Amino acid sequence: MKCINCKNEHSYQFCPNCGEKSNVPKITFQSIFTNAFSSITNMDKGFFYNVKNLTIRPREVILGYLAGKRKNIFNPISYLIVSVTIYLILDSLCGIQHEGRDESEITKTYEIGVQAGKFIHAYFKYFWIISVIWLSASTKLIFGRYNFAEHLVISSFIFGHATLFSLISFTYAENRLLFNPVIYLIIISLLYQVFKRPNKKWESIFAAFTATLFFILLILFMIISIVVVVYKFL
């Protein structure tokens, strides 16, 4: 048979010249949605593989990924983006009322804060995803050990997982993601498990708490910066 990619003649399952798979089926609407759905729901690889294994053995998965064991693992950045998207969709479907005051009253008293809040809400998906950079900066500062790109991978796994599992708070709380204590508790737990040091349990817990606190401060700095920018345009 002739390779569809490099035109090399061969009789193998994969082309020995370029590695392209032989007998690739024709693309149909069914194959598109089947492959997309499978990449997310397959418990042996893809999104739900991350969900399952980051829950039961986060240290092994994350450190293994850094070491090169990446087969079946959903890309950490993609995992973060999908998790945030799921959160926002369910948040919208649940119809949770986060505002407890009359709009006119808020506008009169806290106009700048409200405008900044509207800006963050409008671009929240991007705001929250970009915040993974601040978590990476925090873990790099507190734990060191890896380069910044590796810390970005670690933080994406942790941030995505914490965002996804903070959905459990929907059953009892009405806090937006930024002010949801569940997500920060999960981040502390995952940081501890990934960076824990033998025979130094309490030091590891304190380091995880410190990194999360620094991350929160950086988020607050981002919010204050947005408020300042909004103030200049009002």
C-alpha positions as CSV (number, residue, x, y, z in Angstrom):
1,M,0.0,0.0,0.0
2,K,1.0,3.6,-0.5
3,C,1.4,5.9,2.5
4,I,-1.2,8.7,2.3
5,N,1.3,11.1,3.9
6,C,4.7,10.5,2.2
7,K,3.6,8.2,-0.6
8,N,6.1,5.5,0.5
9,E,5.2,1.9,-0.5
10,H,4.9,-0.4,2.5
11,S,2.8,-3.2,4.0
12,Y,2.9,-2.3,7.7
13,Q,0.3,-0.9,10.1
14,F,2.4,2.3,10.4
15,C,4.5,3.8,7.6
16,P,8.2,3.0,8.4
17,N,9.2,6.3,6.7
18,C,7.0,8.9,8.4
19,G,4.9,6.9,11.0
20,E,1.5,7.6,9.5
21,K,-1.1,5.0,10.3
22,S,-2.3,2.8,7.4
23,N,-6.0,2.3,6.5
24,V,-7.1,5.6,8.2
25,P,-10.9,5.6,8.0
26,K,-12.7,8.3,6.1
27,I,-13.9,11.2,8.3
28,T,-17.7,11.3,8.9
29,F,-19.9,13.2,11.3
30,Q,-20.2,10.1,13.4
31,S,-16.4,9.6,13.6
32,I,-15.8,13.3,14.5
33,F,-18.2,13.2,17.5
34,T,-17.3,9.6,18.5
35,N,-13.6,10.5,18.7
36,A,-14.2,13.8,20.5
37,F,-16.5,12.1,23.0
38,S,-14.1,9.2,23.5
39,S,-11.1,11.5,24.2
40,I,-13.1,13.0,27.0
41,T,-15.0,10.1,28.6
42,N,-12.5,7.3,28.2
43,M,-11.5,6.2,31.7
44,D,-8.2,4.8,30.4
45,K,-7.1,7.9,28.6
46,G,-8.3,11.5,28.2
47,F,-10.2,13.9,30.5
48,F,-11.8,11.3,32.8
49,Y,-8.5,9.5,33.1
50,N,-7.2,12.7,34.6
51,V,-10.2,13.1,36.8
52,K,-9.9,9.6,38.2
53,N,-6.1,9.5,38.7
54,L,-5.6,13.0,39.9
55,T,-8.1,12.2,42.6
56,I,-6.6,8.9,43.8
57,R,-2.9,9.4,43.0
58,P,-2.1,13.0,42.1
59,R,1.6,12.9,43.0
60,E,2.2,9.8,40.8
61,V,0.4,11.3,37.8
62,I,1.9,14.8,37.9
63,L,5.5,13.8,38.7
64,G,5.2,10.9,36.2
65,Y,4.1,13.4,33.5
66,L,7.1,15.6,34.2
67,A,9.3,12.6,34.0
68,G,7.9,11.7,30.6
69,K,5.1,9.2,31.3
70,R,2.5,11.0,29.3
71,K,0.6,8.2,27.5
72,N,-3.1,8.4,28.1
73,I,-2.9,11.6,30.1
74,F,-5.0,14.5,29.0
75,N,-2.9,17.6,28.3
76,P,-2.7,19.7,31.5
77,I,-3.6,23.0,29.7
78,S,-6.5,21.3,27.9
79,Y,-7.6,19.8,31.3
80,L,-7.7,23.3,32.8
81,I,-9.6,24.8,30.0
82,V,-12.2,22.0,29.9
83,S,-12.6,22.1,33.7
84,V,-13.2,25.8,33.8
85,T,-15.7,25.5,30.9
86,I,-17.6,22.8,32.7
87,Y,-17.7,24.9,35.8
88,L,-19.0,28.0,34.0
89,I,-21.7,26.0,32.1
90,L,-23.0,24.3,35.3
91,D,-22.8,27.6,37.1
92,S,-25.0,29.2,34.4
93,L,-27.4,26.2,34.3
94,C,-27.9,26.2,38.1
95,G,-29.0,29.8,37.9
96,I,-27.4,30.7,41.2
97,Q,-28.1,34.2,42.3
98,H,-24.9,35.8,43.5
99,E,-26.1,39.3,43.9
100,G,-27.9,40.0,47.1
101,R,-28.5,43.8,46.7
102,D,-30.6,45.9,44.5
103,E,-28.6,46.9,41.3
104,S,-29.3,50.6,41.7
105,E,-28.2,50.6,45.3
106,I,-24.9,48.9,44.4
107,T,-24.3,51.3,41.5
108,K,-24.8,54.3,43.7
109,T,-22.5,53.1,46.4
110,Y,-19.9,51.0,44.7
111,E,-19.9,52.1,41.1
112,I,-16.3,51.4,40.5
113,G,-16.3,48.0,42.2
114,V,-19.4,47.0,40.2
115,Q,-17.9,48.0,36.9
116,A,-14.7,46.1,37.7
117,G,-16.9,43.1,38.8
118,K,-18.8,43.2,35.5
119,F,-15.5,43.3,33.6
120,I,-14.2,40.3,35.4
121,H,-17.5,38.4,35.0
122,A,-17.5,39.1,31.3
123,Y,-14.0,37.8,30.8
124,F,-14.0,35.4,33.7
125,K,-13.0,32.3,31.8
126,Y,-9.8,34.0,30.5
127,F,-9.2,35.8,33.8
128,W,-9.3,32.5,35.7
129,I,-7.3,30.5,33.2
130,I,-4.6,33.1,33.2
131,S,-4.5,33.0,37.0
132,V,-2.7,29.6,36.6
133,I,0.4,31.7,35.9
134,W,0.2,33.3,39.4
135,L,-0.2,29.8,41.0
136,S,2.9,28.7,39.0
137,A,4.8,31.8,40.2
138,S,3.8,31.0,43.8
139,T,4.9,27.3,43.6
140,K,8.1,28.3,41.9
141,L,8.9,30.8,44.7
142,I,8.0,28.5,47.5
143,F,9.1,25.1,46.3
144,G,11.6,25.8,43.6
145,R,12.9,22.4,42.4
146,Y,11.5,22.6,38.8
147,N,11.7,25.3,36.0
148,F,8.8,27.6,35.4
149,A,7.4,25.6,32.5
150,E,7.2,22.5,34.7
151,H,5.6,24.5,37.5
152,L,3.0,25.7,34.9
153,V,2.2,22.0,34.1
154,I,1.9,21.2,37.8
155,S,-0.3,24.2,38.4
156,S,-2.5,23.5,35.4
157,F,-3.2,20.0,36.6
158,I,-3.9,21.2,40.2
159,F,-5.9,24.3,39.1
160,G,-8.0,22.4,36.7
161,H,-8.7,19.7,39.2
162,A,-9.5,22.1,42.0
163,T,-11.8,24.1,39.7
164,L,-13.7,21.0,38.7
165,F,-14.1,19.6,42.2
166,S,-15.1,22.9,43.7
167,L,-18.5,22.2,42.0
168,I,-19.4,20.2,45.1
169,S,-19.9,23.5,46.9
170,F,-22.9,24.1,44.6
171,T,-24.9,21.9,47.0
172,Y,-24.5,24.3,49.9
173,A,-22.9,27.6,48.9
174,E,-23.5,30.5,46.6
175,N,-19.9,31.8,46.3
176,R,-18.4,32.6,43.0
177,L,-15.3,30.7,42.1
178,L,-13.0,33.5,43.1
179,F,-14.4,33.5,46.7
180,N,-15.1,29.8,47.0
181,P,-13.0,28.4,49.9
182,V,-13.4,24.8,48.6
183,I,-11.1,25.5,45.6
184,Y,-8.3,26.9,47.8
185,L,-8.6,24.0,50.2
186,I,-8.2,21.6,47.3
187,I,-5.2,23.5,46.0
188,I,-3.5,23.2,49.4
189,S,-4.2,19.5,49.5
190,L,-2.9,18.8,46.0
191,L,0.2,21.0,46.5
192,Y,0.9,19.1,49.7
193,Q,0.6,15.7,48.0
194,V,2.8,16.7,45.0
195,F,5.5,18.5,46.9
196,K,5.5,16.7,50.3
197,R,8.9,15.8,51.7
198,P,9.6,12.6,53.6
199,N,9.4,13.0,57.3
200,K,8.5,16.7,57.0
201,K,4.7,16.6,57.0
202,W,4.0,19.8,58.8
203,E,6.7,21.8,56.9
204,S,5.1,20.5,53.7
205,I,1.6,21.5,54.8
206,F,2.9,25.0,55.8
207,A,4.6,25.4,52.4
208,A,1.5,24.3,50.6
209,F,-0.6,26.8,52.6
210,T,2.0,29.6,52.0
211,A,2.0,29.0,48.3
212,T,-1.8,29.1,48.1
213,L,-1.9,32.3,50.3
214,F,0.6,34.0,48.0
215,F,-1.4,32.9,45.0
216,I,-4.5,34.5,46.6
217,L,-2.6,37.7,47.2
218,L,-1.6,37.8,43.5
219,I,-5.2,37.3,42.4
220,L,-6.2,40.2,44.7
221,F,-3.5,42.3,43.1
222,M,-5.0,41.5,39.7
223,I,-8.4,42.5,40.9
224,I,-7.1,45.8,42.4
225,S,-5.3,46.5,39.1
226,I,-8.5,46.0,37.2
227,V,-10.3,48.4,39.6
228,V,-7.7,51.0,39.1
229,V,-7.9,50.8,35.3
230,V,-11.8,50.9,35.5
231,Y,-11.5,54.0,37.8
232,K,-9.4,55.8,35.3
233,F,-12.0,55.3,32.6
234,L,-15.1,56.3,34.7
